Amino acid sequence: MRGTLSGLPLRAALKRGALVTAANWPVVLIRFVMVAVYRVSVGVPVVGGAFVVAVLAGADIRTLLASDLQAAGGLVIAALVGRPTELAVFLVAVGVVAVGGGLLVFLMHAGTASVLVHGERQAADVQRAPLRLSAVRSASVFGIAEFQAGVRRFGRRFVVLGLWLALAYVLVGGLALGGLGAIVALDGTRSGPAVWGLGVLFVTSGVLIAVAGLNLVYALLQVIIVTDDCRVSQAVARLHAFVTHDARQVAGVFGVVLALVVLASAASLLATAGLALVAWVPFVGLAVVPLQLAAWLMRGVVFHYMELGAWSAYQSQYRRYADPSSGDDTPAWGVHA
């Protein structure tokens, strides 16, 4: 039976998602640690490739490592274009680490999603005022056994879904490169700098919109897979009906979270700029490193918390739309105390 429960108002859905996530706060730390470890793991072959380029091509190692991970990888690839053997070894190393780490991240997503879904099902009306500690505690279901149960039950489906997402990213990247190539060819015939600038802006905007759309679809498919305990193909079939029925609620959650992410990113940039100014002050600049580390930790935890809070809000809306016929608030796959 679909659509018999009314969706929550936007504010209530966001509040419920935030409180359910806060009640199961260990999943935020797990997600933060796993993503950080994944990025560090991918960075190891990039740093190795930078040293190879410094030795073979005589490039400045400080220039190669001055940018972020993606920019550094791009510089290494550009420097190794004329050396196919070294380039192939570098790409294979990065690919192996990226695929292996990505599989672990997808499995982590499965455990995190199962905990949040179970917590949302068990939660009382935490979104209603006044806020009661007992209501928040009712949503707290995190446990190692619960997390592992979610990984075992949904891990394979999340890996398949994650691989489809990676393939979609590759497709978007290929289309972007093709678009830039066409712009270069067009700019070469007309010699107009305005054509290049507008073309790059158009391609960049298209890539950002496509990536945001893919991430939204990915999150909603995760919600459907865990809430309905269905296959990926079934989740895809149900996604269209859900988005069509509750487009306003989905768009509202997405828009609010996007605005919060933009504001948080702006605040993070301002804080980083302030720390850069402090670094020039004698003696006081010694405190910049621990401050930067603390800012990095806080930024990572806050961003992952917002992401999981939005995910839980989507799931809360979908559960009201789907209205499981069992009527049991405790999932059959869960681990019961």
C-alpha positions in Angstrom: 0.0 0.0 0.0 1.7 3.2 -1.1 1.1 6.8 -0.1 -1.4 6.2 2.7 0.7 8.0 5.4 1.1 11.7 4.9 4.7 13.1 4.7 6.1 15.2 7.4 6.5 19.0 6.9 9.9 20.0 5.8 11.0 21.4 9.2 9.7 18.3 11.0 11.5 15.9 8.6 14.8 17.7 8.9 14.5 17.8 12.7 13.6 14.1 12.9 16.5 13.2 10.7 18.9 15.3 12.7 17.8 13.9 16.0 17.8 10.3 14.8 21.4 10.8 13.5 22.4 12.5 16.8 21.0 9.6 18.8 23.2 7.2 16.7 26.2 9.5 16.7 28.8 6.7 16.4 27.8 6.2 12.7 29.0 9.8 12.1 32.4 9.0 13.5 32.6 5.7 11.6 31.8 7.5 8.3 34.3 10.3 9.0 37.1 7.9 9.8 36.4 5.5 6.9 36.3 8.4 4.4 39.5 9.9 5.8 41.3 6.6 5.7 40.1 6.1 2.1 41.4 9.5 1.0 44.8 8.9 2.8 45.0 5.5 1.1 44.4 7.0 -2.4 46.9 9.7 -1.6 49.7 7.2 -1.0 50.1 6.3 -4.7 49.6 9.9 -5.7 52.5 11.0 -3.5 54.6 8.1 -4.8 53.8 9.2 -8.4 54.8 12.7 -7.5 58.2 11.5 -6.4 58.5 9.4 -9.6 57.8 12.5 -11.7 60.3 14.5 -9.6 63.0 11.9 -10.4 62.2 11.2 -14.0 61.0 14.6 -15.3 62.8 16.9 -13.0 59.6 18.5 -11.7 59.4 20.3 -8.4 57.9 18.0 -5.8 56.6 20.9 -3.8 54.6 22.2 -6.7 53.1 18.7 -7.3 52.0 18.3 -3.7 51.0 21.9 -3.1 47.4 21.4 -4.4 44.7 19.0 -3.2 44.7 15.3 -4.0 42.7 15.5 -7.2 44.9 18.4 -8.5 48.1 16.6 -7.6 46.9 13.4 -9.4 46.1 15.5 -12.5 49.6 17.0 -12.5 51.2 13.6 -12.1 49.2 12.2 -15.0 50.0 15.3 -17.2 53.7 14.9 -16.4 53.7 11.2 -17.2 51.9 11.4 -20.5 55.1 11.0 -22.5 56.1 7.9 -20.4 53.4 5.3 -21.0 54.9 2.6 -18.8 55.3 4.8 -15.8 51.8 6.3 -16.4 50.2 2.8 -16.6 51.9 1.7 -13.4 50.7 4.9 -11.6 47.1 4.5 -12.9 47.0 0.8 -11.9 48.2 1.6 -8.4 45.7 4.4 -7.9 42.9 2.2 -9.4 43.6 -0.8 -7.1 43.6 1.4 -4.0 40.6 3.3 -5.1 38.5 0.2 -5.9 39.6 -1.6 -2.8 38.9 1.4 -0.5 35.7 2.1 -2.4 34.3 -1.3 -1.6 35.0 -0.8 2.1 33.3 2.5 2.0 30.2 1.0 0.3 30.0 -1.7 2.9 30.3 1.0 5.6 27.4 2.8 4.0 25.3 -0.4 4.3 26.0 -0.7 8.0 25.3 3.0 8.6 22.1 3.0 6.6 20.7 -0.1 8.4 21.4 1.6 11.8 19.7 4.8 10.8 16.7 3.0 9.4 16.3 0.9 12.5 16.7 4.0 14.7 14.1 6.0 12.7 11.6 3.1 12.9 12.1 2.8 16.7 12.0 6.5 17.3 9.1 8.1 19.0 7.8 11.5 17.7 11.1 13.2 18.4 10.3 16.0 16.0 7.5 17.2 18.2 8.1 19.9 20.8 9.0 19.9 23.5 12.2 17.9 22.9 12.4 15.0 25.3 15.5 13.0 26.1 13.4 9.8 26.4 12.2 10.3 22.8 15.8 10.8 21.5 16.9 7.7 23.4 14.2 5.7 21.7 16.0 6.3 18.4 19.4 5.1 19.8 20.0 1.6 18.4 23.6 1.6 17.4 25.7 -1.4 18.3 28.4 -3.4 16.6 26.1 -6.3 16.1 23.5 -4.1 14.5 26.1 -2.5 12.2 27.5 -5.8 11.2 24.0 -7.2 10.5 23.4 -4.3 8.1 26.7 -4.9 6.3 25.9 -8.6 5.9 22.4 -8.1 4.7 22.8 -5.0 2.4 26.5 -5.0 1.7 26.4 -6.8 -1.6 23.5 -4.6 -2.9 25.3 -1.4 -1.8 28.5 -2.5 -3.6 26.5 -3.0 -6.8 24.8 0.4 -6.3 28.2 2.0 -5.6 29.8 0.5 -8.7 26.9 1.9 -10.8 27.5 5.3 -9.2 31.2 5.1 -10.1 30.3 4.2 -13.7 28.0 7.2 -13.8 30.8 9.4 -12.6 33.1 8.1 -15.3 30.4 8.8 -17.9 30.0 12.3 -16.6 33.7 12.8 -16.6 34.0 11.5 -20.2 31.2 13.8 -21.4 32.9 16.7 -19.7 36.2 16.0 -21.4 34.4 15.6 -24.7 32.7 19.0 -24.2 36.0 20.7 -23.3 37.6 19.1 -26.4 34.8 20.5 -28.6 35.2 23.9 -27.0 39.0 23.9 -27.7 38.3 23.0 -31.3 35.7 25.7 -31.7 37.9 28.2 -30.0 40.7 27.4 -32.3 38.6 28.1 -35.4 37.1 31.4 -34.1 39.9 32.6 -31.8 37.5 34.0 -29.3 38.4 34.0 -25.6 34.8 34.6 -24.7 33.8 31.3 -26.3 36.3 29.4 -24.2 35.2 31.1 -21.0 31.5 30.6 -21.5 32.1 27.0 -22.7 34.1 26.1 -19.6 31.5 27.7 -17.4 28.8 25.8 -19.1 30.6 22.4 -18.8 31.6 23.0 -15.2 28.0 24.0 -14.3 26.7 20.9 -16.0 29.2 18.6 -14.2 28.2 20.1 -10.8 24.5 19.7 -11.5 25.1 16.1 -12.8 27.1 15.1 -9.7 24.5 16.6 -7.3 21.8 14.8 -9.1 23.7 11.5 -9.0 24.4 11.8 -5.3 20.7 12.5 -4.6 19.6 9.5 -6.7 22.3 7.4 -4.9 21.0 8.4 -1.5 17.4 7.8 -2.4 18.2 4.4 -3.8 20.0 3.5 -0.6 16.9 4.6 1.4 14.6 2.4 -0.7 16.9 -0.6 -0.6 17.2 -0.7 3.2 13.6 0.5 4.0 11.9 -2.0 1.7 14.7 -4.6 1.8 14.6 -4.9 -2.0 17.0 -5.4 -4.8 18.7 -2.6 -6.7 16.5 -3.1 -9.8 13.3 -2.9 -7.6 14.6 0.2 -5.9 15.1 1.9 -9.3 11.5 1.0 -10.3 10.2 2.5 -7.0 12.3 5.6 -7.1 10.4 7.3 -9.9 7.0 6.8 -8.1 8.4 8.1 -4.8 10.0 11.2 -6.3 6.9 11.9 -8.4 4.6 11.6 -5.3 6.8 13.5 -2.9 8.9 15.7 -5.1 8.3 18.8 -3.0 9.5 17.2 0.2 12.6 15.6 -1.5 13.5 18.9 -3.2 12.9 20.8 0.1 15.3 18.6 2.1 17.9 18.7 -0.7 17.7 22.5 -1.0 18.0 23.2 2.7 20.9 20.8 3.2 22.6 22.2 0.1 22.3 25.8 1.5 23.7 24.6 4.9 26.6 23.0 3.1 27.3 26.1 1.2 27.2 28.2 4.3 29.4 25.8 6.2 31.9 25.7 3.4 32.0 29.5 3.3 32.6 29.5 7.1 35.3 26.9 6.7 37.1 29.0 4.0 36.9 32.1 6.3 38.4 30.1 9.2 41.1 28.8 7.0 42.0 32.2 5.8 42.1 33.5 9.4 44.4 30.7 10.4 46.7 31.5 7.4 47.0 35.1 8.7 47.7 33.9 12.3 50.5 31.7 10.9 52.5 34.9 10.0 52.5 36.1 13.7 55.7 35.2 15.5 55.3 32.5 18.2 51.5 32.6 17.9 51.9 30.9 14.5 53.1 27.8 16.3 49.5 27.1 17.4 48.3 27.0 13.8 48.9 23.3 13.2 46.8 22.0 16.1 44.1 24.6 15.3 44.1 23.5 11.7 43.8 19.8 12.8 40.9 20.7 15.1 39.2 22.7 12.3 39.6 19.8 10.0 38.1 17.3 12.5 35.2 19.6 13.3 34.5 20.3 9.6 34.6 16.7 8.7 32.3 15.6 11.5 29.8 18.5 10.9 29.6 17.8 7.1 29.1 14.0 7.6 26.5 14.7 10.3 24.6 17.0 7.9 24.8 14.4 5.2 23.5 11.6 7.4 20.8 13.8 8.9 19.5 14.6 5.4 19.7 10.9 4.5 17.6 10.1 7.6 15.1 12.8 6.7 14.7 11.2 3.2 14.2 7.8 4.8 11.6 9.2 7.2 9.6 10.6 4.3 9.9 7.5 2.2 8.7 5.3 5.1 5.6 7.3 5.4 5.1 7.1 1.6 5.8 3.3 1.4 3.7 2.4 4.5 5.1 -1.2 4.9 2.3 -3.7 5.1 3.8 -5.5 8.1 3.0 -2.6 10.4 6.0 -3.6 12.5 8.3 -0.8 13.4 11.2 -3.2 14.0 12.9 -4.5 10.9 13.0 -8.2 10.6 16.8 -8.1 9.7 17.6 -6.0 12.8 19.5 -7.2 15.9 17.2 -7.1 18.9 18.4 -6.7 22.4 
